[in-house]
Amino acid sequence: MNNLIYKDESYKIIGACFEVHKELGNGFLEAVYHEALEIELKMQQIPFERNKILTIYYKGIKLEKKYVADFVCYDKIIIELKALSQLASDHESQVLNYLKATDYKLGLLVNFGEPSLKYKRLVY
């Protein structure tokens, strides 16, 4: 556990997510958490891009299909938000596909829909 990729940065991001969940709790639509997290990231001076378009390549050729990450923080960590009663393997696959299609190494899957905040670190 000592060699976690982007340990400090991911710790700060998860802290911001916990702050949003502490303030709002669960039960809101995903869009509410997106907006609130954007405010919290700004307040904590965590650099981010919201709704970042991720370009996908096939054999060096840019595809028309794009992925859109909810957030990319520190220009290296993909954040995918959910507001569900529980996460499923499909949600993990979504983040892993984002990582596989890009040069990013770490994705954080964050679920605001449960009574306590749940998150998963996904490394590719």
PEVEN-V825122 format. One line per field, one symbol per residue. psi: psi as a letter, one per 20 degrees, with the letter a starting at -180 (. if undefined). A space follows every 50 residues. Layout:
psi=???
This chain:
psi=ihkpplggghggghghghgghhgharirqhhghggghggggghjloprpq lppoppqolippqhpqqopgqpqjkippppqqmrhqqrhhhghgghgggh iajqhpqpopoiirhqpqqpppp.
